[in-house]
Amino acid sequence: MNEEEIKQKLVLLEQKIDAVYVSAEKTRKYFLAVLIVSVVAFVVPLIGLVFAIPSFLGTISSYGSF
């Protein structure tokens, strides 16, 4: 193997590493977005329940006190 072939292989290897890095960054951003959406989808209903449960209990208790 001469020096020129080694340089070509190194350039090709560097291009492949760059492609893997780009792919890994896209995957990382995708997982971050999925995590944020999942947390929001779980937390927002919980916050709503904090306000809704006392209202429901108040309504139920008012019907039971005839």
CHARMM-style PDB file with segment names, atoms N, HN, CA, C and O in Angstrom:
ATOM      1  N   MET     1       0.844  -1.174   0.000  1.00  0.00      PROA
ATOM      2  CA  MET     1       0.000   0.000   0.000  1.00  0.00      PROA
ATOM      3  C   MET     1       0.893   1.242   0.000  1.00  0.00      PROA
ATOM      4  O   MET     1       1.794   1.382   0.827  1.00  0.00      PROA
ATOM      5  N   ASN     2       0.624   2.116  -0.925  1.00  0.00      PROA
ATOM      6  HN  ASN     2      -0.109   2.002  -1.596  1.00  0.00      PROA
ATOM      7  CA  ASN     2       1.448   3.317  -0.955  1.00  0.00      PROA
ATOM      8  C   ASN     2       0.760   4.443  -0.178  1.00  0.00      PROA
ATOM      9  O   ASN     2      -0.354   4.302   0.327  1.00  0.00      PROA
ATOM     10  N   GLU     3       1.457   5.527  -0.112  1.00  0.00      PROA
ATOM     11  HN  GLU     3       2.362   5.641  -0.522  1.00  0.00      PROA
ATOM     12  CA  GLU     3       0.989   6.659   0.708  1.00  0.00      PROA
ATOM     13  C   GLU     3      -0.301   7.271   0.158  1.00  0.00      PROA
ATOM     14  O   GLU     3      -1.148   7.723   0.928  1.00  0.00      PROA
ATOM     15  N   GLU     4      -0.453   7.287  -1.148  1.00  0.00      PROA
ATOM     16  HN  GLU     4       0.235   6.919  -1.774  1.00  0.00      PROA
ATOM     17  CA  GLU     4      -1.655   7.866  -1.775  1.00  0.00      PROA
ATOM     18  C   GLU     4      -2.901   7.044  -1.442  1.00  0.00      PROA
ATOM     19  O   GLU     4      -3.961   7.610  -1.172  1.00  0.00      PROA
ATOM     20  N   GLU     5      -2.783   5.740  -1.458  1.00  0.00      PROA
ATOM     21  HN  GLU     5      -1.923   5.281  -1.677  1.00  0.00      PROA
ATOM     22  CA  GLU     5      -3.922   4.880  -1.111  1.00  0.00      PROA
ATOM     23  C   GLU     5      -4.335   5.081   0.350  1.00  0.00      PROA
ATOM     24  O   GLU     5      -5.523   5.109   0.671  1.00  0.00      PROA
ATOM     25  N   ILE     6      -3.365   5.217   1.203  1.00  0.00      PROA
ATOM     26  HN  ILE     6      -2.400   5.194   0.942  1.00  0.00      PROA
ATOM     27  CA  ILE     6      -3.651   5.440   2.625  1.00  0.00      PROA
ATOM     28  C   ILE     6      -4.373   6.768   2.814  1.00  0.00      PROA
ATOM     29  O   ILE     6      -5.325   6.856   3.590  1.00  0.00      PROA
ATOM     30  N   LYS     7      -3.924   7.794   2.111  1.00  0.00      PROA
ATOM     31  HN  LYS     7      -3.151   7.722   1.481  1.00  0.00      PROA
ATOM     32  CA  LYS     7      -4.593   9.095   2.208  1.00  0.00      PROA
ATOM     33  C   LYS     7      -6.040   9.007   1.720  1.00  0.00      PROA
ATOM     34  O   LYS     7      -6.938   9.587   2.331  1.00  0.00      PROA
ATOM     35  N   GLN     8      -6.266   8.286   0.623  1.00  0.00      PROA
ATOM     36  HN  GLN     8      -5.536   7.815   0.127  1.00  0.00      PROA
ATOM     37  CA  GLN     8      -7.624   8.130   0.091  1.00  0.00      PROA
ATOM     38  C   GLN     8      -8.519   7.393   1.094  1.00  0.00      PROA
ATOM     39  O   GLN     8      -9.672   7.770   1.306  1.00  0.00      PROA
ATOM     40  N   LYS     9      -7.977   6.350   1.700  1.00  0.00      PROA
ATOM     41  HN  LYS     9      -7.040   6.044   1.528  1.00  0.00      PROA
ATOM     42  CA  LYS     9      -8.755   5.600   2.683  1.00  0.00      PROA
ATOM     43  C   LYS     9      -9.051   6.455   3.911  1.00  0.00      PROA
ATOM     44  O   LYS     9     -10.142   6.376   4.475  1.00  0.00      PROA
ATOM     45  N   LEU    10      -8.091   7.266   4.322  1.00  0.00      PROA
ATOM     46  HN  LEU    10      -7.205   7.331   3.864  1.00  0.00      PROA
ATOM     47  CA  LEU    10      -8.322   8.155   5.468  1.00  0.00      PROA
ATOM     48  C   LEU    10      -9.402   9.193   5.156  1.00  0.00      PROA
ATOM     49  O   LEU    10     -10.227   9.501   6.016  1.00  0.00      PROA
ATOM     50  N   VAL    11      -9.404   9.725   3.953  1.00  0.00      PROA
ATOM     51  HN  VAL    11      -8.734   9.474   3.254  1.00  0.00      PROA
ATOM     52  CA  VAL    11     -10.417  10.696   3.542  1.00  0.00      PROA
ATOM     53  C   VAL    11     -11.790  10.025   3.521  1.00  0.00      PROA
ATOM     54  O   VAL    11     -12.773  10.594   3.995  1.00  0.00      PROA
ATOM     55  N   LEU    12     -11.849   8.823   2.975  1.00  0.00      PROA
ATOM     56  HN  LEU    12     -11.050   8.361   2.590  1.00  0.00      PROA
ATOM     57  CA  LEU    12     -13.110   8.086   2.937  1.00  0.00      PROA
ATOM     58  C   LEU    12     -13.601   7.769   4.351  1.00  0.00      PROA
ATOM     59  O   LEU    12     -14.792   7.887   4.640  1.00  0.00      PROA
ATOM     60  N   LEU    13     -12.701   7.378   5.206  1.00  0.00      PROA
ATOM     61  HN  LEU    13     -11.734   7.283   4.970  1.00  0.00      PROA
ATOM     62  CA  LEU    13     -13.055   7.082   6.594  1.00  0.00      PROA
ATOM     63  C   LEU    13     -13.547   8.340   7.310  1.00  0.00      PROA
ATOM     64  O   LEU    13     -14.503   8.275   8.083  1.00  0.00      PROA
ATOM     65  N   GLU    14     -12.916   9.463   7.066  1.00  0.00      PROA
ATOM     66  HN  GLU    14     -12.139   9.516   6.439  1.00  0.00      PROA
ATOM     67  CA  GLU    14     -13.350  10.723   7.671  1.00  0.00      PROA
ATOM     68  C   GLU    14     -14.754  11.119   7.205  1.00  0.00      PROA
ATOM     69  O   GLU    14     -15.563  11.610   7.992  1.00  0.00      PROA
ATOM     70  N   GLN    15     -15.030  10.902   5.928  1.00  0.00      PROA
ATOM     71  HN  GLN    15     -14.373  10.504   5.288  1.00  0.00      PROA
ATOM     72  CA  GLN    15     -16.372  11.196   5.412  1.00  0.00      PROA
ATOM     73  C   GLN    15     -17.426  10.309   6.074  1.00  0.00      PROA
ATOM     74  O   GLN    15     -18.518  10.772   6.406  1.00  0.00      PROA
ATOM     75  N   LYS    16     -17.094   9.048   6.261  1.00  0.00      PROA
ATOM     76  HN  LYS    16     -16.208   8.673   5.992  1.00  0.00      PROA
ATOM     77  CA  LYS    16     -18.026   8.137   6.919  1.00  0.00      PROA
ATOM     78  C   LYS    16     -18.261   8.543   8.376  1.00  0.00      PROA
ATOM     79  O   LYS    16     -19.392   8.497   8.858  1.00  0.00      PROA
ATOM     80  N   ILE    17     -17.209   8.933   9.067  1.00  0.00      PROA
ATOM     81  HN  ILE    17     -16.289   8.970   8.675  1.00  0.00      PROA
ATOM     82  CA  ILE    17     -17.335   9.371  10.460  1.00  0.00      PROA
ATOM     83  C   ILE    17     -18.196  10.620  10.542  1.00  0.00      PROA
ATOM     84  O   ILE    17     -19.022  10.746  11.445  1.00  0.00      PROA
ATOM     85  N   ASP    18     -18.011  11.541   9.609  1.00  0.00      PROA
ATOM     86  HN  ASP    18     -17.340  11.438   8.875  1.00  0.00      PROA
ATOM     87  CA  ASP    18     -18.844  12.747   9.588  1.00  0.00      PROA
ATOM     88  C   ASP    18     -20.313  12.398   9.357  1.00  0.00      PROA
ATOM     89  O   ASP    18     -21.193  12.996   9.976  1.00  0.00      PROA
ATOM     90  N   ALA    19     -20.583  11.444   8.479  1.00  0.00      PROA
ATOM     91  HN  ALA    19     -19.867  10.959   7.976  1.00  0.00      PROA
ATOM     92  CA  ALA    19     -21.966  11.024   8.218  1.00  0.00      PROA
ATOM     93  C   ALA    19     -22.578  10.381   9.460  1.00  0.00      PROA
ATOM     94  O   ALA    19     -23.748  10.613   9.763  1.00  0.00      PROA
ATOM     95  N   VAL    20     -21.805   9.584  10.171  1.00  0.00      PROA
ATOM     96  HN  VAL    20     -20.855   9.396   9.925  1.00  0.00      PROA
ATOM     97  CA  VAL    20     -22.295   8.957  11.401  1.00  0.00      PROA
ATOM     98  C   VAL    20     -22.581  10.024  12.448  1.00  0.00      PROA
ATOM     99  O   VAL    20     -23.576   9.925  13.167  1.00  0.00      PROA
ATOM    100  N   TYR    21     -21.738  11.032  12.549  1.00  0.00      PROA
ATOM    101  HN  TYR    21     -20.930  11.112  11.965  1.00  0.00      PROA
ATOM    102  CA  TYR    21     -21.949  12.111  13.514  1.00  0.00      PROA
ATOM    103  C   TYR    21     -23.248  12.862  13.215  1.00  0.00      PROA
ATOM    104  O   TYR    21     -24.029  13.148  14.122  1.00  0.00      PROA
ATOM    105  N   VAL    22     -23.470  13.176  11.951  1.00  0.00      PROA
ATOM    106  HN  VAL    22     -22.835  12.943  11.213  1.00  0.00      PROA
ATOM    107  CA  VAL    22     -24.694  13.885  11.564  1.00  0.00      PROA
ATOM    108  C   VAL    22     -25.916  13.036  11.906  1.00  0.00      PROA
ATOM    109  O   VAL    22     -26.909  13.542  12.428  1.00  0.00      PROA
ATOM    110  N   SER    23     -25.832  11.764  11.611  1.00  0.00      PROA
ATOM    111  HN  SER    23     -25.025  11.353  11.186  1.00  0.00      PROA
ATOM    112  CA  SER    23     -26.943  10.857  11.906  1.00  0.00      PROA
ATOM    113  C   SER    23     -27.188  10.764  13.415  1.00  0.00      PROA
ATOM    114  O   SER    23     -28.337  10.768  13.854  1.00  0.00      PROA
ATOM    115  N   ALA    24     -26.134  10.683  14.196  1.00  0.00      PROA
ATOM    116  HN  ALA    24     -25.200  10.680  13.838  1.00  0.00      PROA
ATOM    117  CA  ALA    24     -26.273  10.594  15.651  1.00  0.00      PROA
ATOM    118  C   ALA    24     -26.887  11.875  16.216  1.00  0.00      PROA
ATOM    119  O   ALA    24     -27.702  11.812  17.136  1.00  0.00      PROA
ATOM    120  N   GLU    25     -26.514  13.016  15.686  1.00  0.00      PROA
ATOM    121  HN  GLU    25     -25.852  13.067  14.938  1.00  0.00      PROA
ATOM    122  CA  GLU    25     -27.083  14.279  16.155  1.00  0.00      PROA
ATOM    123  C   GLU    25     -28.570  14.374  15.819  1.00  0.00      PROA
ATOM    124  O   GLU    25     -29.358  14.857  16.631  1.00  0.00      PROA
ATOM    125  N   LYS    26     -28.954  13.921  14.637  1.00  0.00      PROA
ATOM    126  HN  LYS    26     -28.313  13.529  13.977  1.00  0.00      PROA
ATOM    127  CA  LYS    26     -30.374  13.920  14.278  1.00  0.00      PROA
ATOM    128  C   LYS    26     -31.160  13.007  15.212  1.00  0.00      PROA
ATOM    129  O   LYS    26     -32.259  13.350  15.647  1.00  0.00      PROA
ATOM    130  N   THR    27     -30.593  11.849  15.515  1.00  0.00      PROA
ATOM    131  HN  THR    27     -29.700  11.571  15.162  1.00  0.00      PROA
ATOM    132  CA  THR    27     -31.258  10.901  16.416  1.00  0.00      PROA
ATOM    133  C   THR    27     -31.379  11.491  17.816  1.00  0.00      PROA
ATOM    134  O   THR    27     -32.414  11.341  18.466  1.00  0.00      PROA
ATOM    135  N   ARG    28     -30.333  12.158  18.281  1.00  0.00      PROA
ATOM    136  HN  ARG    28     -29.492  12.279  17.754  1.00  0.00      PROA
ATOM    137  CA  ARG    28     -30.359  12.779  19.610  1.00  0.00      PROA
ATOM    138  C   ARG    28     -31.437  13.849  19.688  1.00  0.00      PROA
ATOM    139  O   ARG    28     -32.160  13.933  20.681  1.00  0.00      PROA
ATOM    140  N   LYS    29     -31.551  14.663  18.653  1.00  0.00      PROA
ATOM    141  HN  LYS    29     -30.964  14.595  17.846  1.00  0.00      PROA
ATOM    142  CA  LYS    29     -32.582  15.706  18.629  1.00  0.00      PROA
ATOM    143  C   LYS    29     -33.976  15.097  18.574  1.00  0.00      PROA
ATOM    144  O   LYS    29     -34.903  15.616  19.196  1.00  0.00      PROA
ATOM    145  N   TYR    30     -34.133  14.000  17.837  1.00  0.00      PROA
ATOM    146  HN  TYR    30     -33.380  13.579  17.332  1.00  0.00      PROA
ATOM    147  CA  TYR    30     -35.426  13.317  17.758  1.00  0.00      PROA
ATOM    148  C   TYR    30     -35.829  12.791  19.137  1.00  0.00      PROA
ATOM    149  O   TYR    30     -36.965  12.980  19.572  1.00  0.00      PROA
ATOM    150  N   PHE    31     -34.890  12.128  19.823  1.00  0.00      PROA
ATOM    151  HN  PHE    31     -33.967  11.974  19.470  1.00  0.00      PROA
ATOM    152  CA  PHE    31     -35.200  11.598  21.150  1.00  0.00      PROA
ATOM    153  C   PHE    31     -35.502  12.714  22.133  1.00  0.00      PROA
ATOM    154  O   PHE    31     -36.377  12.556  22.984  1.00  0.00      PROA
ATOM    155  N   LEU    32     -34.810  13.829  22.043  1.00  0.00      PROA
ATOM    156  HN  LEU    32     -34.099  13.958  21.351  1.00  0.00      PROA
ATOM    157  CA  LEU    32     -35.093  14.964  22.914  1.00  0.00      PROA
ATOM    158  C   LEU    32     -36.494  15.499  22.671  1.00  0.00      PROA
ATOM    159  O   LEU    32     -37.216  15.811  23.618  1.00  0.00      PROA
ATOM    160  N   ALA    33     -36.881  15.606  21.410  1.00  0.00      PROA
ATOM    161  HN  ALA    33     -36.295  15.352  20.640  1.00  0.00      PROA
ATOM    162  CA  ALA    33     -38.230  16.081  21.087  1.00  0.00      PROA
ATOM    163  C   ALA    33     -39.286  15.111  21.608  1.00  0.00      PROA
ATOM    164  O   ALA    33     -40.303  15.540  22.153  1.00  0.00      PROA
ATOM    165  N   VAL    34     -39.058  13.815  21.447  1.00  0.00      PROA
ATOM    166  HN  VAL    34     -38.232  13.466  21.004  1.00  0.00      PROA
ATOM    167  CA  VAL    34     -40.004  12.812  21.939  1.00  0.00      PROA
ATOM    168  C   VAL    34     -40.098  12.887  23.470  1.00  0.00      PROA
ATOM    169  O   VAL    34     -41.189  12.770  24.028  1.00  0.00      PROA
ATOM    170  N   LEU    35     -38.981  13.078  24.137  1.00  0.00      PROA
ATOM    171  HN  LEU    35     -38.095  13.174  23.684  1.00  0.00      PROA
ATOM    172  CA  LEU    35     -38.988  13.194  25.596  1.00  0.00      PROA
ATOM    173  C   LEU    35     -39.780  14.417  26.048  1.00  0.00      PROA
ATOM    174  O   LEU    35     -40.567  14.327  26.991  1.00  0.00      PROA
ATOM    175  N   ILE    36     -39.586  15.542  25.398  1.00  0.00      PROA
ATOM    176  HN  ILE    36     -38.947  15.615  24.633  1.00  0.00      PROA
ATOM    177  CA  ILE    36     -40.298  16.761  25.775  1.00  0.00      PROA
ATOM    178  C   ILE    36     -41.793  16.594  25.541  1.00  0.00      PROA
ATOM    179  O   ILE    36     -42.597  16.975  26.393  1.00  0.00      PROA
ATOM    180  N   VAL    37     -42.174  16.035  24.408  1.00  0.00      PROA
ATOM    181  HN  VAL    37     -41.522  15.726  23.716  1.00  0.00      PROA
ATOM    182  CA  VAL    37     -43.598  15.832  24.116  1.00  0.00      PROA
ATOM    183  C   VAL    37     -44.206  14.858  25.119  1.00  0.00      PROA
ATOM    184  O   VAL    37     -45.334  15.064  25.567  1.00  0.00      PROA
ATOM    185  N   SER    38     -43.487  13.812  25.475  1.00  0.00      PROA
ATOM    186  HN  SER    38     -42.571  13.644  25.110  1.00  0.00      PROA
ATOM    187  CA  SER    38     -43.994  12.840  26.440  1.00  0.00      PROA
ATOM    188  C   SER    38     -44.197  13.472  27.811  1.00  0.00      PROA
ATOM    189  O   SER    38     -45.218  13.242  28.459  1.00  0.00      PROA
ATOM    190  N   VAL    39     -43.241  14.258  28.246  1.00  0.00      PROA
ATOM    191  HN  VAL    39     -42.412  14.445  27.719  1.00  0.00      PROA
ATOM    192  CA  VAL    39     -43.367  14.920  29.553  1.00  0.00      PROA
ATOM    193  C   VAL    39     -44.542  15.890  29.540  1.00  0.00      PROA
ATOM    194  O   VAL    39     -45.315  15.931  30.496  1.00  0.00      PROA
ATOM    195  N   VAL    40     -44.687  16.663  28.484  1.00  0.00      PROA
ATOM    196  HN  VAL    40     -44.059  16.629  27.706  1.00  0.00      PROA
ATOM    197  CA  VAL    40     -45.794  17.614  28.399  1.00  0.00      PROA
ATOM    198  C   VAL    40     -47.122  16.865  28.369  1.00  0.00      PROA
ATOM    199  O   VAL    40     -48.082  17.281  29.018  1.00  0.00      PROA
ATOM    200  N   ALA    41     -47.183  15.772  27.625  1.00  0.00      PROA
ATOM    201  HN  ALA    41     -46.403  15.434  27.098  1.00  0.00      PROA
ATOM    202  CA  ALA    41     -48.424  15.003  27.537  1.00  0.00      PROA
ATOM    203  C   ALA    41     -48.789  14.364  28.870  1.00  0.00      PROA
ATOM    204  O   ALA    41     -49.960  14.064  29.103  1.00  0.00      PROA
ATOM    205  N   PHE    42     -47.826  14.152  29.740  1.00  0.00      PROA
ATOM    206  HN  PHE    42     -46.875  14.396  29.550  1.00  0.00      PROA
ATOM    207  CA  PHE    42     -48.100  13.560  31.053  1.00  0.00      PROA
ATOM    208  C   PHE    42     -48.360  14.625  32.110  1.00  0.00      PROA
ATOM    209  O   PHE    42     -49.244  14.452  32.949  1.00  0.00      PROA
ATOM    210  N   VAL    43     -47.618  15.709  32.087  1.00  0.00      PROA
ATOM    211  HN  VAL    43     -46.900  15.850  31.405  1.00  0.00      PROA
ATOM    212  CA  VAL    43     -47.692  16.725  33.141  1.00  0.00      PROA
ATOM    213  C   VAL    43     -48.918  17.623  32.981  1.00  0.00      PROA
ATOM    214  O   VAL    43     -49.554  17.964  33.978  1.00  0.00      PROA
ATOM    215  N   VAL    44     -49.259  18.007  31.780  1.00  0.00      PROA
ATOM    216  HN  VAL    44     -48.742  17.730  30.970  1.00  0.00      PROA
ATOM    217  CA  VAL    44     -50.397  18.914  31.575  1.00  0.00      PROA
ATOM    218  C   VAL    44     -51.698  18.306  32.096  1.00  0.00      PROA
ATOM    219  O   VAL    44     -52.442  19.006  32.783  1.00  0.00      PROA
ATOM    220  N   PRO    45     -52.012  17.045  31.809  1.00  0.00      PROA
ATOM    221  CA  PRO    45     -53.222  16.476  32.415  1.00  0.00      PROA
ATOM    222  C   PRO    45     -53.154  16.399  33.936  1.00  0.00      PROA
ATOM    223  O   PRO    45     -54.173  16.564  34.606  1.00  0.00      PROA
ATOM    224  N   LEU    46     -51.967  16.151  34.492  1.00  0.00      PROA
ATOM    225  HN  LEU    46     -51.139  16.017  33.948  1.00  0.00      PROA
ATOM    226  CA  LEU    46     -51.842  16.128  35.952  1.00  0.00      PROA
ATOM    227  C   LEU    46     -52.158  17.490  36.558  1.00  0.00      PROA
ATOM    228  O   LEU    46     -52.835  17.579  37.583  1.00  0.00      PROA
ATOM    229  N   ILE    47     -51.674  18.536  35.930  1.00  0.00      PROA
ATOM    230  HN  ILE    47     -51.125  18.465  35.098  1.00  0.00      PROA
ATOM    231  CA  ILE    47     -51.970  19.890  36.415  1.00  0.00      PROA
ATOM    232  C   ILE    47     -53.461  20.157  36.296  1.00  0.00      PROA
ATOM    233  O   ILE    47     -54.052  20.773  37.183  1.00  0.00      PROA
ATOM    234  N   GLY    48     -54.068  19.707  35.227  1.00  0.00      PROA
ATOM    235  HN  GLY    48     -53.588  19.206  34.506  1.00  0.00      PROA
ATOM    236  CA  GLY    48     -55.514  19.868  35.073  1.00  0.00      PROA
ATOM    237  C   GLY    48     -56.277  19.121  36.147  1.00  0.00      PROA
ATOM    238  O   GLY    48     -57.283  19.616  36.655  1.00  0.00      PROA
ATOM    239  N   LEU    49     -55.810  17.936  36.496  1.00  0.00      PROA
ATOM    240  HN  LEU    49     -54.993  17.534  36.084  1.00  0.00      PROA
ATOM    241  CA  LEU    49     -56.476  17.164  37.551  1.00  0.00      PROA
ATOM    242  C   LEU    49     -56.364  17.833  38.914  1.00  0.00      PROA
ATOM    243  O   LEU    49     -57.271  17.707  39.736  1.00  0.00      PROA
ATOM    244  N   VAL    50     -55.280  18.535  39.165  1.00  0.00      PROA
ATOM    245  HN  VAL    50     -54.543  18.638  38.498  1.00  0.00      PROA
ATOM    246  CA  VAL    50     -55.121  19.242  40.438  1.00  0.00      PROA
ATOM    247  C   VAL    50     -56.250  20.246  40.618  1.00  0.00      PROA
ATOM    248  O   VAL    50     -56.719  20.455  41.738  1.00  0.00      PROA
ATOM    249  N   PHE    51     -56.686  20.861  39.545  1.00  0.00      PROA
ATOM    250  HN  PHE    51     -56.306  20.691  38.636  1.00  0.00      PROA
ATOM    251  CA  PHE    51     -57.782  21.827  39.638  1.00  0.00      PROA
ATOM    252  C   PHE    51     -59.154  21.168  39.476  1.00  0.00      PROA
ATOM    253  O   PHE    51     -60.141  21.650  40.033  1.00  0.00      PROA
ATOM    254  N   ALA    52     -59.221  20.075  38.720  1.00  0.00      PROA
ATOM    255  HN  ALA    52     -58.420  19.684  38.268  1.00  0.00      PROA
ATOM    256  CA  ALA    52     -60.512  19.451  38.430  1.00  0.00      PROA
ATOM    257  C   ALA    52     -61.018  18.603  39.590  1.00  0.00      PROA
ATOM    258  O   ALA    52     -62.218  18.604  39.862  1.00  0.00      PROA
ATOM    259  N   ILE    53     -60.152  17.888  40.274  1.00  0.00      PROA
ATOM    260  HN  ILE    53     -59.177  17.887  40.053  1.00  0.00      PROA
ATOM    261  CA  ILE    53     -60.598  16.994  41.357  1.00  0.00      PROA
ATOM    262  C   ILE    53     -61.291  17.760  42.482  1.00  0.00      PROA
ATOM    263  O   ILE    53     -62.363  17.333  42.909  1.00  0.00      PROA
ATOM    264  N   PRO    54     -60.744  18.862  42.983  1.00  0.00      PROA
ATOM    265  CA  PRO    54     -61.487  19.596  44.027  1.00  0.00      PROA
ATOM    266  C   PRO    54     -62.850  20.092  43.543  1.00  0.00      PROA
ATOM    267  O   PRO    54     -63.816  20.106  44.306  1.00  0.00      PROA
ATOM    268  N   SER    55     -62.923  20.493  42.295  1.00  0.00      PROA
ATOM    269  HN  SER    55     -62.138  20.481  41.676  1.00  0.00      PROA
ATOM    270  CA  SER    55     -64.197  20.937  41.755  1.00  0.00      PROA
ATOM    271  C   SER    55     -65.197  19.783  41.715  1.00  0.00      PROA
ATOM    272  O   SER    55     -66.355  19.952  42.096  1.00  0.00      PROA
ATOM    273  N   PHE    56     -64.755  18.616  41.256  1.00  0.00      PROA
ATOM    274  HN  PHE    56     -63.814  18.479  40.947  1.00  0.00      PROA
ATOM    275  CA  PHE    56     -65.630  17.444  41.220  1.00  0.00      PROA
ATOM    276  C   PHE    56     -66.061  17.047  42.631  1.00  0.00      PROA
ATOM    277  O   PHE    56     -67.228  16.727  42.860  1.00  0.00      PROA
ATOM    278  N   LEU    57     -65.122  17.068  43.569  1.00  0.00      PROA
ATOM    279  HN  LEU    57     -64.174  17.327  43.382  1.00  0.00      PROA
ATOM    280  CA  LEU    57     -65.473  16.695  44.950  1.00  0.00      PROA
ATOM    281  C   LEU    57     -66.465  17.680  45.539  1.00  0.00      PROA
ATOM    282  O   LEU    57     -67.373  17.284  46.269  1.00  0.00      PROA
ATOM    283  N   GLY    58     -66.302  18.951  45.233  1.00  0.00      PROA
ATOM    284  HN  GLY    58     -65.563  19.273  44.640  1.00  0.00      PROA
ATOM    285  CA  GLY    58     -67.243  19.962  45.716  1.00  0.00      PROA
ATOM    286  C   GLY    58     -68.628  19.737  45.120  1.00  0.00      PROA
ATOM    287  O   GLY    58     -69.634  19.871  45.817  1.00  0.00      PROA
ATOM    288  N   THR    59     -68.683  19.403  43.863  1.00  0.00      PROA
ATOM    289  HN  THR    59     -67.866  19.294  43.297  1.00  0.00      PROA
ATOM    290  CA  THR    59     -69.966  19.144  43.209  1.00  0.00      PROA
ATOM    291  C   THR    59     -70.634  17.909  43.791  1.00  0.00      PROA
ATOM    292  O   THR    59     -71.836  17.918  44.057  1.00  0.00      PROA
ATOM    293  N   ILE    60     -69.873  16.860  43.990  1.00  0.00      PROA
ATOM    294  HN  ILE    60     -68.897  16.852  43.774  1.00  0.00      PROA
ATOM    295  CA  ILE    60     -70.420  15.616  44.546  1.00  0.00      PROA
ATOM    296  C   ILE    60     -70.902  15.837  45.975  1.00  0.00      PROA
ATOM    297  O   ILE    60     -71.976  15.364  46.347  1.00  0.00      PROA
ATOM    298  N   SER    61     -70.129  16.539  46.765  1.00  0.00      PROA
ATOM    299  HN  SER    61     -69.256  16.923  46.463  1.00  0.00      PROA
ATOM    300  CA  SER    61     -70.520  16.756  48.164  1.00  0.00      PROA
ATOM    301  C   SER    61     -71.738  17.669  48.266  1.00  0.00      PROA
ATOM    302  O   SER    61     -72.517  17.537  49.209  1.00  0.00      PROA
ATOM    303  N   SER    62     -71.921  18.583  47.328  1.00  0.00      PROA
ATOM    304  HN  SER    62     -71.288  18.689  46.562  1.00  0.00      PROA
ATOM    305  CA  SER    62     -73.106  19.449  47.361  1.00  0.00      PROA
ATOM    306  C   SER    62     -74.365  18.660  47.013  1.00  0.00      PROA
ATOM    307  O   SER    62     -75.446  18.992  47.500  1.00  0.00      PROA
ATOM    308  N   TYR    63     -74.252  17.636  46.191  1.00  0.00      PROA
ATOM    309  HN  TYR    63     -73.374  17.366  45.796  1.00  0.00      PROA
ATOM    310  CA  TYR    63     -75.417  16.807  45.869  1.00  0.00      PROA
ATOM    311  C   TYR    63     -75.784  15.896  47.043  1.00  0.00      PROA
ATOM    312  O   TYR    63     -76.948  15.527  47.200  1.00  0.00      PROA
ATOM    313  N   GLY    64     -74.810  15.539  47.854  1.00  0.00      PROA
ATOM    314  HN  GLY    64     -73.865  15.839  47.726  1.00  0.00      PROA
ATOM    315  CA  GLY    64     -75.080  14.633  48.945  1.00  0.00      PROA
ATOM    316  C   GLY    64     -75.600  15.320  50.196  1.00  0.00      PROA
ATOM    317  O   GLY    64     -75.943  14.637  51.161  1.00  0.00      PROA
ATOM    318  N   SER    65     -75.671  16.628  50.216  1.00  0.00      PROA
ATOM    319  HN  SER    65     -75.393  17.183  49.432  1.00  0.00      PROA
ATOM    320  CA  SER    65     -76.076  17.340  51.442  1.00  0.00      PROA
ATOM    321  C   SER    65     -77.485  17.885  51.349  1.00  0.00      PROA
ATOM    322  O   SER    65     -77.765  18.955  51.889  1.00  0.00      PROA
ATOM    323  N   PHE    66     -78.381  17.177  50.677  1.00  0.00      PROA
ATOM    324  HN  PHE    66     -78.153  16.307  50.237  1.00  0.00      PROA
ATOM    325  CA  PHE    66     -79.773  17.662  50.555  1.00  0.00      PROA
ATOM    326  C   PHE    66     -80.439  17.643  51.886  1.00  0.00      PROA
ATOM    327  OT1 PHE    66     -81.608  18.012  51.997  1.00  0.00      PROA
TER     328      PHE     66
END
